Amino acid sequence: MATVTMTMEEYLQLLNGLSSDIDVPAGAESMPMPKKKRSSAYSRRYKANFRKVSSKFKLKNGKWKKNGFKSAVKLAHKMSKK
């Protein structure tokens, strides 16, 4: 491995030169954090019901039966309304 001898001033100049080459969009430091998406109570119920029902409409190898996804969605929505 090669040895590099550099003074502290040279090292700092090198670091300052590298950081000035990076383009940072204006105002990027003060960009707001993205808001968390909220899920409604209905969507949580639907999600749980879809997981329960989906296994009935799948084949043994895990693929959907013919019209299985459509049927699972319809049944999960029906269960969620109650």
Contacts in CASP RR format, 6 or more apart in sequence:
PFRMAT RR
TARGET T0000
AUTHOR 0000-0000-0000
METHOD contacts of the structure
MODEL  1
MATVTMTMEEYLQLLNGLSSDIDVPAGAESMPMPKKKRSSAYSRRYKANF
RKVSSKFKLKNGKWKKNGFKSAVKLAHKMSKK
6 14 0 8 1.000
42 80 0 8 1.000
45 79 0 8 1.000
45 80 0 8 1.000
46 76 0 8 1.000
46 77 0 8 1.000
46 80 0 8 1.000
49 75 0 8 1.000
49 76 0 8 1.000
49 79 0 8 1.000
49 80 0 8 1.000
50 72 0 8 1.000
50 73 0 8 1.000
50 76 0 8 1.000
52 76 0 8 1.000
52 79 0 8 1.000
53 72 0 8 1.000
53 75 0 8 1.000
53 76 0 8 1.000
53 79 0 8 1.000
54 72 0 8 1.000
54 76 0 8 1.000
56 72 0 8 1.000
57 64 0 8 1.000
57 65 0 8 1.000
57 68 0 8 1.000
57 69 0 8 1.000
57 71 0 8 1.000
57 72 0 8 1.000
58 64 0 8 1.000
58 65 0 8 1.000
58 68 0 8 1.000
59 65 0 8 1.000
64 72 0 8 1.000
END
